[in-house]
Amino acid sequence: MLKFYYSLAPNPRKVSLFLEEAGLPFEAIPVDTRKGEQHLPAFTALNPNAKVPVIVDSDGTTVFDSSAILLYLAEKTGRFLPAPAARGDLLSWLLFTASGIGPYTGQAIHFKRYAPETLPYAVQRYEFEAWRHWRILDRHLANRTWMVGDNYSIVDMAVWGWGKSATSALGEDAWGQLPHLKRLLDTIDARPAAQRALAIKDRYQFKTDLDDQARQAMFPHMTRS
Ligand SMILES: N[C@@H](CCC(=O)N[C@@H](CS)C(=O)NCC(=O)O)C(=O)O
């Protein structure tokens, strides 16, 4: 059976959604990143980047990085891909989400919530860039139902994964300024598979304390030279 190494964070969330949408049987293996389990040798043998998500398919194929996993699973199952004519759009928006939405939103959250000191320049830069990227998605969705092509695809799943955490970067009132994006996220939330994907939180109690062990595991730059 496919093994899914996960936490409750945005990138694994995208993969949870695909697995539930496709109805693929999987074994969910929690990686408690606040306990440092992402750095255990058995895990870095699967993903040298020491981050979730990772899958190990039933034939032993290992794939890390959420966008790679989405593409791999979509191509393997033939599900949630747009028509071949939209391949360029698929790659463009999937990688825009991977390289723009994720990193800028993640860094905005980091500097607003987790940095040991307030650095106004860093907060301003990452918040600005996060907003800039989310606004591009919102404008793109103004006159279309789905991110690419005519149907729900892995790009919508990738956007949803980060969308569930976007207000941590953009503020609780962000949706008033991103109405088209909000419509997409609400449409996906209403799908039973999305609710099952979110219910993965009930399978394992992840550590919530952001203590020294968690900081060292997740923000190693703070303690290593
Ligand atoms: N590019 C990677 C990023 C993966 C990533 O940043 N994962 C986070 C959770 S969203 C993680 O494992 N954080 C724990 C850590 O950084 O130690 C992907 O898309 O999968």
The ligand as an ORCA input file, in Angstrom:
! r2SCAN-3c Opt
* xyz 0 1
  N       8.906     22.327     -1.563
  C       8.447     21.422     -0.547
  C       8.385     22.144      0.781
  C       8.061     21.186      1.916
  C       7.935     21.908      3.242
  O       8.369     23.057      3.410
  N       7.336     21.203      4.202
  C       7.134     21.768      5.518
  C       5.673     21.607      5.900
  S       4.645     22.565      4.829
  C       7.999     21.025      6.528
  O       8.248     19.835      6.388
  N       8.436     21.735      7.561
  C       9.263     21.175      8.603
  C      10.637     21.764      8.614
  O      10.894     22.706      7.848
  O      11.473     21.292      9.391
  C       7.088     20.832     -0.950
  O       6.356     21.470     -1.688
  O       6.784     19.716     -0.508
*
